[in-house]
Amino acid sequence: MDRGGYNQRRGGGNARGDGGGGRMRGRARGRNFSQPRRQPADSGGGRGTAGRGFYPQPPPPQWQPRQQNTISGGTSTATGSGTAPPSLVSPPSNPHPPSQKVVPVAGMGTIGTSSDSNETISPIQRPDAGGKLAVKTKTLQVNHFSVKFNPKSRIIHYNVDVSPQSPPQPGRPPRRISKTELSLIRDKLFLDRPELPLGMTAYDGEKNIFSMVSLPEEAFVVEVSKGEDERPTGFIVTLTLVNILEMSRLEDYIRGRALSIPRVILQGVDVVFKENPTKCTVPVGRCFYPMNPKFRETNLQPGVIAVGGFQHSLKPTRQGLSLCLDYSVLSFKKQMSVLDFLHEQITGFNLREFGRYRKHVENVLIGLKVHVTHRRTKQKNPTGQLSLVGYFQNRYQIDIRYKDIPALDFGGNKTNYVPMELCVLVEGQRYPKEYLGSNAAKNLKDMCLPPPRVRQDAIQAMVNSRCGPCGGDIVGNFEMNVSNVMTTVTGRVLGPPKLKLSDPSGRTIHMALTPEKCQWNLVEKSMVEGKPVECWGILDFTLRSRCVFFDNRFISKLIEKYNKFGIIMKEPVWIEKTDMLKLGNYNQLSDLLEKINDAVSRKYRCRLQFLLCVMASKDPGYKCLKWIAETKVGIVTQCCLSGNANSAKDQYLTNLALKINAKIGGSNVELINRLPHFEGDGHVMFIGADVNHPASRDANSPSMAAVVATVNWPAANRYAARVCAQEHRTEKILNFGEVCLELVSCYERLNGAKPEKIVIFRDGVSESQFQMVLGEELQDLKRTFERANYSPTITLIVAQKRHQTRLFPSPAENEMTSATRGNVLPGTVVDTVIIHPFEFDFYLVSHHGSLGTSKPTHYHVLWDEHDFTSDKLQELIYDMCFTFARCTKPVSLVPPVYYADLAAYRGRQYYEAKIGMQSPYSATSSSSSPLASSVSSATSNSNDMDFYKLHSDLENIMFFI
């Protein structure tokens, strides 16, 4: 509403009644529709929707961009903006790397180099034809679809430069052209010019066009109108030849005749496969969601639906080029009129009492995109003054029904009023999952985790869909053909290792597992090494809580559970009661933890083993508790919710005991035999490294790197960790060598010897970052070790979970059990057909697929000085997956990587606590820590290690699990 209320008059000719395109912002504008107004010439509007593929009806016969309006500050104004398909990273300027030659370098194995001055390290090649070890074999189907291409064909790569025909006004920056406009300009140009064949080209939405035919290298003028009556805007489009991509180079790489991956060719082919889904679906990131018709749809909550879609990638494999396609689900706002949306979103909403709900209306419409339904004619505006009601009746023959509610002002350079009843939500607007209610979030999660057979059917349907990457004629026009049959492979099932546990009397138990049931329990059993708990405390945050109070009977139940394990657990030496408000205040929480720690030390002359922190509910203060305890005070904490503690179910108590025992230095489970390939006498260390990046919409927060390493041998199941912050979204771990050398020194202090062999597992890097890991992180590690006169042998392996490959049992061999639920058996490994053409990689499913469809972990060996065979390495990794401390079954990811991920996430929590606390490090704090500056701003120095450096009492134990 305007400041004057519903009936305020506005003079002049700036108010328009036709809805153009733009972004809604500000407050709801109240204009009584009977109010007179002066009519200007039309200057915008149209049945504006969001870019290509969003038409609720067939597009108009003449090409015109569709417009949309985005509400970003309430039911208010708009600025012109649109959406666009996701962009591809521009390919390198030199897509033809020279052939490699082998150059020996002292202490570094073999280096492949493209020239004498530009050395690059290549990942090692496969040492054999694949593994043979198996207790059984299974026929599997994989969501890889074979792509056949003509190796003699060429794809021509052009650069596209688009600029406004009219120069910017003096003193103003050049106009930014949105991605949606770029795609529309390209389509308009190719439709208008017969010498530019649209069906023979693919566009990445930004700077690159790939074509099967030669295009004229010249500048074209393209006129684009934003609406039916808009004055066209002119753009100059210049096409420039960049490169000619020879598909024979891709063929040479797949056949092993070339070692350098032709990444620019794969990028070009990827754009070709995205061309059709970009036009036919709603692209979100790397995923595509068909909307007309929807592939799969589920109502989540009023106005919000879940829609099924897909994501895909191209992979060079043993069988040739493969299209890997997987199922995906995302929540969207439902397409409906704005008024219907308000009725669904606002309980009891009544148009007759609009004033009561005004604030609610503004809140639910923030950020929404809408398009209008009234633009149908090209007649000129009437002259003189008319009310909005009269204007819409005179111009569009529309009788406005709701005359006493505000209009939406789509703004722009001029005021642009549109009645709400003529506005419809644009289809394909993402609804953030964090805003969903608990039931809706659960339903979305269930839809994201379909059983294997359901997922397999969905994948097959998307491959055959007209909206999919194989739909339309574009792939065929580029002389490629995709099989619609999933690839069949043979999976080998590895046998589980024999485990070492104890009984309550302390005697060693040997446990043999079956391939079908790789789980164990601790009924009448115990941990291998249960640490006695003699000095522990409780910090109860449930005082004055409205939720569940902590029941002290939990203490006796926990002690009883320890007694059943045959482990000494005494009564807590300290019990402190406080309220949840303490979690929200840095100074009070810090003082409280220091008081407890100091009091226990003085009174009992021993170090507090751990502090059990009981919370009434989940709270953001949990992060600050961990931050203060682990970096400043030096207390191991174990948190639990009072509701779970009071129920004290046997499995809950067991899980709690497992975590506590590992945190205070105990050993939960070990292997009877030494780890495969390392049966000798030398010391071996396993290192895990990972980087945790901030959320996609966070443009400032630092990335958090974590490195963990084993500190015991031969059990190799206890880890030390180091956490540090680095520049925003930097994947390279800074000072990787120094961090690893510090962990080696820790190992030496505990064992009296340095490890002679080191195996590094690196998480979170893609194939395009392998060169960074090899050429920078590994080289930094080797140089650091050399300066310290230390020269262990090293193997470097990347563990990838972010991929789309899925393994499905063939229908004839699908063993539906309560453990696998139709998934492949734990221990299933695939190292043929779908793996890299010649490098050393394999897929391993090491866990029980009890929920959804099992995702294999993809292990890729980049460097190996231990002469691993496929069998030995696969057996080593699978056996290690049984040593994870938090559960009694194998995990999906090799533990060094799993622990590094947990430690890196803990660093993220430290940072979020740092920027979220109220008045941290105030003058009243009793701390004498060097953390003396305020950290309330996210712009503080994120690389200040004081914020993340672990307390010396915790840095060599597993505080992070």
N, C-alpha and C positions, 0 to 999 in steps of 0.2 A: 504494500500500500504506500501511497505517497504520504508525505508528512501531514497533508491536510485531511486525510481520511478518504472514505469511499467516494464522496460527492464533490471533492475538490475539482475545480475546472483547471484545465491546462490550455493556454492559448498557443498560438503559433502553429507552424507546420511540421514539427519534428516527430509527431506521433504517427506511427503507421499501424495499420491493422493487419498487415500481411506478415506471416511468420517466415522469416528467412532462416539462414543457418547460423549457428553460433554456439557459444558456451554460456549457459545461464549463470548469473552471479548476483550477489547483493541480496536485497530484500524483495518480498512480494510487492508489486506495484498495485495500489488500489485505484482502479479507475472505473467509476460507474459507467456502464455501457450506454446509458442514455445521455451521457455528457457530449456536448457538441465538440467537434474537432475540425481543424483545417486539413484538407487532404493534399499531400504532396504527390509528386510523381512517384510511381512505384520504384523501389530500388532494392529488391531482394525477395527472397522467399523461395517458394517451390516446395514440392513434396519431399523435403530434405530428409534423407536417411544417411546412414554411415557408410559411405564408400561403396565399393563393389560387393556384390553378393548379399546386400541387405534389403533388396527390394521386396516390399510386401505385396507388390503387384508387378506385372511386366513393366520394364522400363519404357519411357516415352519413345515414340518412333524416331525422333531426332535426338542425337546425343546431347545430354545435359547432365552436369554433375548433380548428384543428390545431396541435399543439405541436412544438417542436423544441428540441434541446439543442446548444449550441455549445461545443466544446472550445477553451479559450483559454489553458490553461496546462499541458496534459498530459492524460493519461487520468484525468480527475478530476471535479470538481464542476460544478454547473450553476446558473445563475440564469435566471429566466424572461425571455426576450426573443424578439423575432420580427423578421421582415423586412417591408418595405412597398414599394409601388410608388413610383417617383420622384415628387417633388412638383413643382408648378408655382409659379413666382413669383406671389405674390398680385397680382391686377390692381390698378391704381391706383383710388383712391376715386372719381375723377371720370372715367369712361370716355367722356364726351361733350365733347371739346375744342371750343371755339367755332370758328366758321369763321374762316379767316385773312384778313388784309388786308395789302396791300403798303405798306410804309413805307420811303421812301428814307433811307439813313443815309450820311453822308459817309465816303468811303474804304472802305466795306464792301459795296458792291453793293446787293443787295436783301434785305431781311429780312422774313420773314413773322412776324406776331405775333398771339398769341391775345388780347392785351389791351395797353393802353398801358403797363402796368406789368410785363408779363411777356413779354419779347421772345424769340422763338425764330427761329433761322436755318434755312430750309428748303433741302434739297438742290436743285440746279438741275434744270430740266426738260430733256428731250431736245431737242437743237437741230434735229433733222431726223427723217426717217422711217427712219433706219438707213443703214448704209454701202452703197456700190455697188461698191467696189474689189474685184476678185477675178481670179485667174488661172484659176480653175475653181470651179464650184459643186457641192455634194454634197447629196443627200437624206439626212437624219439622223433617227434616232429618239432621243428623250430620255426619261429616266425620270420624266417629269411626267405625271400622270394628271388629266384635267379633272374638277373637282368642280362639279356643278350644285346650287344651293340655291334655296330659295324666298325671294326678297327681301322678301316680306310677312310671313315668319315672325318669331317673337320667341323668344329664349332667356332664361329667367329665372334670374338669378344669386342664389344664397342663400349666406349665411355659415353654417358649421357650427361650433358650440361644443360640445365634449365635456368633461365633468368627472365625476369619481367621485361617486357618490351619497353615500358616506360621507365626511365631512370627515377630513383627516389628523389623526393623533394629535398632541396638544400637543407643540410643540417640533420637529416633523418637517416638512420641506417638502412641498408638494403632490406627489402621485404623478404622474410623467411617463407619459403614454400613448404607446406606440410607434405608428409608422405602420401596422404590421400590425394592431394592435388597433383603430385608427381605422377601417380598411377593414372589418374584421370587424363592428364595432359598426354601421357604416352599413348593411352588408348585412343584418344581423340585424334592424335597425329596419325596413327597407323590406320584408323578407319577412314580418314580423309584422303590418305595418299595410297593409291594402288601399288606404288613401287615399294611400299613398306608392308610386307605380308605379316599380319598380326599372328597368324597361326604357326608361323615358322620362327617365332622369336619368344624368348622368355626374359622377364624383367624382374630384378630383385627389389624394386620399389625405391631405389635410391640412385646409384650412379652407373649401374651395369646392365647392359642388354647382351644376351647371347643369341646368336642367330645361325640358322642353317644355310642362309643365303647371304650374299653380299648386300650391304645397305649403302646408300649414297652417303659419303662423308661431307655433309654440308649443314648449313643452319636452316631451320624451318621455323615459320611463324605459325603459332597455334593460338586460336582464340577460344577461350573457355568462358562460359556464362555460369554464374552461380545460381541463377534462377530463370524462370521463364521470361521475366520481363527485365532482367538485369542487363546492363551494358556489358558486353563481352570484355574480358581482360586478355591482353595479348602476352604471349610468352615466346621467347626464342629458344628453340631446342636444337642443340648442336650434337651431332653424332661424330665420334672420332674412333678410328680403329685402334684397338689396344694390342690385340694378339690373335693369332690363329691357333686354336687348340687341336692338336693332332690326337685323335683317340687311340692311335697306335701306341702312344706313350703310356697310356693307361693299360693297354694290353701287355706291353713289355713289363710293366711293374707287377701285374698280377701273375705273369708267367715266370717272374724271378729274373728276367733279363736286365732289369734296372733296379737299383737299390733306393733311389730317391723317389719318395711318393709324389706323384704329380698332383699336388693339392689344388692347384688352380683349376685343373680339369675336373676334379671331383666337385669343386665349388660350382663350376658352371653346370655340371650335370645335376647337382642338387637344386639349382635354381629352376632348371627345366622341370624337375619332378614336383616343385612347389607351385608352378605356374597355375595349374588347374585348381588345386585346393584353395589357393589364395583368392581366386575369382569366385569360387562356389561356396566357401565357408567363412566362418569368422575366425581369423587367425589370432591366437593369443600366445605370444612367445614363439616357441617352436611347435606348438600344437594347433590343430585345426578342428573346428566344431561345426558340422553341418547344421543349418537352421531351417532350411526349406527344401525337403522336409527334414525334421530332426531325426538323427540316427537312433538315439535313445533318450528318453525324457522321464524325469521323476519330479514330482512336486515336493519341495523341501519345506517350505513355509509360505505364508501368503505373499504372492508377488515374486517368489524366488523358485527357480527350477534348477535341476541338475541335468546337464546335457552330455551325452557321450560323444567322443571324438577320437582323434588319433594323432600320433606323432611318428615321424619316420626319419630314417637316415640311410645313407649309402655306405656300404662297406666293401673294400676289396677282400675277398676271402679265397680259400682254396678252390672253391667251385667257380670262382669268377666274381664279377660284381654282383652284390646282393642288395636288395631293398629290404631293410629291416623295419617292420611296422608294428606298433604296439597301441593298445587301447588306452584312452585317457578320459577323464571326467572332470568337469568344472561347473561351478555354480554361476548362474546368470539371472539377471532380472527378467521377469516375464514380460513379453510384449503385450501391452494393454494401454488403454487410454489413461491419461493422467488422473482423471477423476476416479476411475475404477481402481487404480493403484493406491490412491489415497484411502479409499474405502477398505482396501485389503490391509494396508499398513497401519492405519490408525484405528484403534478400537473405539467404536461408537461414533465414528466420523459422521457429521451431519452437515450438508451444505447449507441448510437454513440457519445454522449456528456457526458459520465459518469463523467468526471472530474468536470463538472459544478455542479453536484448533489451529489458529494461525501459526504459532510457534512450532507445533508438531508438523504442520505442512512444510514449513521451511526446512526442518531437519530431515524429513524423509526424501525431499526432492533435491537436496544438495548433491551435486556431482552427476545427476542423471542427464542423459541425452534424449532429446525429444525431436520429433518432426511433426509438421502440421499437415492437416488433411483438407484444407479449404482452397488450395491453389489450383484452379481449374481453367481459368480464362486468361486471355491476354488483352482484355479491354482496358482502356485508359482510365485513370482515376477521375472521379467526378470532381468538379471544382467547388469551392465554398467550404462551409463548415458543416460537419455531420457528427452525430454521436457515434460511438463505436458500434452500437447496435445498428444504427442506420447505415453506417459504412459497410458492414458485412452483409446487410440485406441488399443494399444497392449494388455492391460490387460482385458479391458471390452468391446472391440469392439464398443466404443462410440466415435463419431466424435463431438468434442467440437465446437459449433457454434460461441459463443461469445469469441473470443480469446484476445480481447483488454480491458477487464474489470478485476478488481481484483478478486482473488479467496477468499473464506472464509477459514480462518485458524482455524481448530478445536483444534489445540494445544495439550494440555496434556503435557507429559514429552518430546515429540518430536513434531516438526512442522508437521502439517497435513493439506495440502491444498486440498480443494474441490471446483470445479467450482460452481458458483451460480446457474447455470441452472440445476444442479443435486440435489438441495436442496429444500425441501418442508416443509412448516410450519407444526409442529405437531398439530394435532387436539386437541381441548379441552383446549386451553390456554386462561385463563381469561383476559378480557380487562377491566381495572378499569373504573367504571362508571364516575368518576370525570374527565376522559380524553375525554369523549364524547362531541360532539358539542351540541348546545342547542336543535336542532331538534331531534337528535338521543336520547338525554337524555329524551325528552318528549315522544318519541315513546317507549322507554324502560319503562318509568313510566306507560304509558297506558297499556302496555302488562303485567306489574306487578299487575295491578288493574282491572282484568276482572270482568264483571258483575257476579252476583251469579250463574246464570244458566251455564255460560261458565266455571266458576271455578269448579262447581260441576261435569260437564261432564269431565273436565280435570282430576280431582281427581279419578273419576271412571275408566277412561282409564288407569291411572298409576297403580291402584290396579290390573287391569287385564293384565297388560303388562308383557311380558317375562323378561323385564329388571327391573321390580319392586321388592319390597321386598318379594312378594309372588311368583315370577317367579322361574323356575327351580325346582329341587327336594329337595333342602336343608331344607326348612321348614318342608316338609312332612317327611324327614328322621329323624327329631328330634321329631316326633310324635306330630306335631302341624298342625292345619288346620285353615285357615282364611276365614271367610265369605266375599263374594264380594258384599254384600248388605249393604248400609249405615244404621246405627242405626236410628230407629224412636223414637222420644220422644215427649212429650207434653210440649209446652212452654206456660207459663202464661204471659199475658201482664198486667203490673201494670199501674194503672191510674196515670196521672201526678198530681203534687200538684197544689194548687191555689197560684198564685203569687201576690206579692204586688209591684205596681209601683206608679207613681204619674202623675198628669197632669201638664201642664205648670204653673198652678196657685198654685201648691203645694198640692192639695187635693189628698188623697190616692185613688188609683184605684185597685180594685180586679179583677184579670184576671183569667178566667177558660180556660184551654186548653183541646183539645181532644186527645185521644191516637194516632190518625192517624197524627195529626198535632201539634206537641209539640213545635212549634216555635212561637215567637211573634215579634212584631216590635215596634218602638218608634214613629210611626206617631201619632201626636197629644197626645203623652205621654212623660214622662220624667223619669229620674232615681228616685229611692226612696229618696235619699239624694244627691242632686247635690251641690258640694262644689263651692262657688263663686271663680272665678279666678280674683284676683285683682293685683297680682304681678308676672308677668311672662315675659320671654324674648325670643328672637330669635337669634340663632347663625347660620348664613347663610354661608355655605361652598361652594357656587356656584360661587363665585367671580372668574373671569378669567377662567371659566369652558368652555370646548368644548361641554359639554352636555347642558342640559336644565337649563337656569337661573331661579332662584326663583322669582315668580311673587308676589309682595306684596298684590295683590288683594285677595290672599288666606286668609290673616288676617281678612279682613272684612267678608269673607264667613264663616270662623270658628266662628267669633263672632256672626254672624247671626244665625248659627246653635245652638249655646248656647242660644241665645235669644228665639228661638223656643222651647227649652227645659224649658224655664223659669228660666234659671240660669244666674247670673251676670258674664259677662266676659268683663273686661276692655281692653283697648289697651295695647300692650306690653310696659313695662317700659324700655326695653333695646333691641336694635337691633344692632347686630355686624355682619359685613361682612368680610369674609376671604376666603381662597381657600382650596382646598382639600389636598394640601401638608401639611397643619398643622396637619392633622390626622395621618401623618406618622412620626411625631417627638414628642417624649414624652415631652421634656422640653418646647417646644413652646406651645403645647396643654395644658399642665398643667398650664403654666403661663397665658394663655388666659382664662381658666376657673376660675382660682383664681381671675384674674383681674375683670371679670364680676361679680363674687359673691361678692367680696369686694366692688365694686363700687355701686352695687344695695343696699347693706346693709348700706353704708354710706349715700347715697343720699336719699333713701326712708325709711330708718330705719325699714325695714321689710325683712323677709327672702324670697328669690326667690322661688315661689311655684314649678315652673318647667321651664326648658329651652327647647324650641323647636329647634331641630338641623336638619337643612335641608341640605341634601347631594345631589350632582349632580349624583352620582351613588353608587352602593354598593361598599364598600371599607373595607379592613382589619382593617383600623384605627377605625372602629366602635367599635371594642373590646377595644381598648385603651381608647376611649372616655368614655365608660361605666365604665371601671376600675378606671380611674382617678376621674370621677364624683362621683362614688358611694363609693369609699374607701378612697379617699384623700380629695376632696373638699366638698362633701356633697350636691350635686345638683341632683335633679330628672330631668332626661332627657327623652324627647320623640323624637325619630328620625323618619324622613320621607324622601322620595325621592322627588326631586323637580318636576319630571314629574307627580307623583301622586298628589302632593299638588296643582299644577297649574290646573290640571283637576278638582279638588274639587268636585268629584261626591258625591251625597248626602249620599250614604251608606259609602263611605270612611270617610266623615266628622263625621258620627255617630259613626263608629268604633273608630276613633281617640278620640272623646269625651268620649266614654266609658273607654278607657284605661287611659286617663288623669284623669278622675274623680276618678277612683280606685286608681291611684298612689298617688293622693294628699289627700286621706283619705275619699272620698265619698263612697256611697253605691248605686250600680246600680240596683240590684233586690233582693228582700227578699221573704221568704215564709210567707203566711198569718198566718198559724198555726205554732206552735213550731215543731221542728224536732221530728219525731216519737220516742217513747220510753223515751224521755226526757222532758215530759210535766210538771215535777215538778218545784220546786223553785231553786234547786241547780244549781251552775255554772258548765258548761261543756266546755271542751277544746278539739278541734280536732287537732291532730298532723299528719303531713305528713313527711316522711323521704325517701330519695333516694340517691344513689351514682352514679355519672357519671364517667365512665371509659374511658381512652384514646382509640384511634383507635387501631385496631388489629395489625397494623404494627408498633405501637409506643411502644417501650420497656422500656422507661425511665420516661415518664411524670407521675405525681401523679394522683391519683383518687380524685374526688371532691365530698364531702358529703354536703348535704343540709338538714336542718330540718326547717319546717315551722309550725306555730301554730296559731289558731284563737285567736284574742284578744278582741272579742266582743261576747256577749251572750244576748238574744237568737238568734240574726240574724246569727251569726257564719259565716260571709262572708268576714271579714277582717283579714289579716294574717301578722305576723312578720316572718322574716327569719334569719337564721344563715348559713353561708357558711364557709367551712374549707377544707384544703387539707390534704390528708393522703397518705400512702404508695401506690406505683404503684399496681393497680388492687386489692386493699384490699376492700372487700365488707363490712366487719364489720365496723360500724360507731364508730370511736374512741371517747371516752368520751361522749357517747350518753346521759348518765344520767345527766352530767353537762350541756350539751347544752339544754336539756329539762327543767332542773330546772331554767336555765336563762330565758327561754321563759315563764315559770310559774311566775317568778318574774315580768316579763314585764306585764303579764296579771293582776297580783295583783296591780301593780302601776296604771294601767288604769281603773280597775274596783273596787278596794278597797277590793277584796276578791280573794282567790286562788280558782281555779276550784276544785270541789269535785269529778268530774268524768272526766276521760281522755280516749279518743278513738284514738288509734294510727293506722295509715295506713302506712305500709311499702312497698315500691316499689322495684322491681328489683331483688328479690331473688327467687331461684328455690327451689324445694322440698328438694334437698340435703342440702340446707342452712337453712332450718327451725330450725334445732337444734342450729345453731349459733345465730339466732335471739332470740330464746327462752332462751337458756342457757347463752348467753353472753350479748347481747344488753338489753334484758328485765331485766335480773338480775342486770346489771349495773345500770339501771334506778331505780329499786326498792331499791338497796342499797343506791344510792344517795339520794333518797327521804327519806329513813329511817334516814339517818344522819342529814337531815334537819327537822326531826320531822314532816314529811308531808306524809300522807297516803291516797291518793285518790284511788278510784277503777279504774281499768284499763282494757281495751279491746284492743287486738292486732290483726290486720287483715293484711294479705298480699294481695296486688293487683297485679296480673300478666297479662301483655299484651304479653309477649314473649312466646306464645304457638301456637299450630297448629289447635286448635279446631275451626270449623266454623259451623254456623247454617244456614240452608237453608229452606225456606218455602216449604212445600210439594206442588207438581205441582197443586193439586186440590185447594189449598188455597193461591196460590201466588198472592198477591195483588200488581200489578205493578202500582205505583203512581209516580208522579214527585218527591215526597219527599223520598220514600224508594227505588225506582228503582229496585224493585224485592227483596229487603232485608227484613229481619224480622222487625217488628215494634219496635220503641223505647220503652223501658220498658219491653222487652221480657226477662224473667228469666227462667233458666232451673236448677232444683235442684233434678233431678231424673236420673236414668239409667247411665248417663255418668259421674256422679260425683264420688268422693272418696267413697270406700266401707262403711266407717263408720265415717270419720272425717267431719267437718263442712265446706262445701264449696259450691259454686254455680257459675253459669255463668250468666252475666247480659249484655245485649245490651242496653245501656242507651242513644244512640245517633241516629241521622238520618243517614242512609247509603246512602248518596248521591253520593259517589264515590267508585267504586269497590264493594267488598264484606265486609259487616260489620264484624268486629272482636269483639267478646264479651270479656269483662274483666272477669278474673277468680279471684274471691274473696275467700280466704281461711282463716278461723278464727283459730288463733293459741292459743289465750288466751282470756278468757272472764270472767269478774267479774260483768257483768251487766245483766246476765241472758237473753240474746237476744234469741228470737225465730227466726225462718227463716223469717217469714213474717215481723217482726219489723225491722230486720237488712236490709233486701232487700229494704223495703220501705224507711228506713233512707238513704241508699246510693243513691238510685234513686232520692229522693228529693234533696239531696245535689248537684247532678249533674246539677240542674237548677240554682244554685247560682254562677256559674263561671262568673267572671267579664267581660271577653273579648267578649262575644257573647250573642245573644238573642235566644239561644236554648240549650238543655241539651248537655253536653259533654260526651265523651266515658269513662272517667276516673274520679273517685271521686276527687273533687277539691283539698283536701290536698295533694294527690299524684301528681296531675297535677302541682300544684304550686311548690312542692318540686323538680320536674323534671326541671321546668323552672329555679329555683334558682341554682340547681346543674350545669345546663348548663351555667348559667351566671358565676359561678366559673371557669368553663372550659375556658370561654372567657377571664377572668382575667389572667389565667395562660398563654394562648396563646399570650395575649397582653404583658405580662411580658417578655417573651422570644423573642418576635418579634420586639420590639421597637428599634429604633436607638439611641444608647448612652443614655439609661435611667439613671436617677439619676446622671447626670453629675454635676460637681462642679458649673456650671452656673445656676442650677435650683434654683428657689426662694423658694423651699419647705423647711420647717423646720421639715418635717415629719420624723419619725424614720426609714422610708424606705430609708436608706442611702447607701446601698450597691448595686453594679451592679447586674442586673438581666438578663443580656443578655445571660447568659448560662443556658441551661436546667438543668445543674447539680447543680444549686444553691439550697439552702435548701428549698424544696417545702413545708415543714411543718411550715415555718415561717409565723405565722398568720398575721403579718403586711401586707403581700401581699394581703390577702383576707378579712381581718376584715373590716366590713362595717362601714362607717362613722356613728357616733352616731345620726345624724339627719335623717338617712335613715333606720336604722336597724329595726324599728318597723312599717314601712309602706310597701306598695306593690310596690316597685320600680322595681320588676323583671318581671312584666307582659307585 
